[in-house]
Amino acid sequence: MIGRVWRGWAKPEMADSYEELLTKTTLPALHRVAGYKGSYFMRRPLDTGEVEFVEITFWESMDSIIAFAGEDNTKAVVPLDTQAFLTRFDDRSVHYEATWCP
């Protein structure tokens, strides 16, 4: 299993709306992608006045990530309408081999 890690940041007044979009629309839609195995979505307020989000999605294989993200598989997949909620975001995701999963 592969964990795909990505981060984004939002202004506090946009954070709840962004979380709602992700948890009610974006992440549930991933269940239709072959090889998707689930997600963790986390947030924390920062002293900078932003809210940081960390998303870890789990995938059966690199082939399933390529089917989702394309051949440039570390490129972040952040639709334009989603970008409107964020002040900034990682333009690349990082992949980790999951060696133990609960």
Protein Blocks (a to p, Z undefined) as FASTA:
>chain_A
ZZddddddddfklmmmmmmmmmmmmmmmmmmpghiabdcddddddfkopacdddddddfb
lklmmmmnomklmbccddfklmmmpgbdcfbdcddddfbdZZ
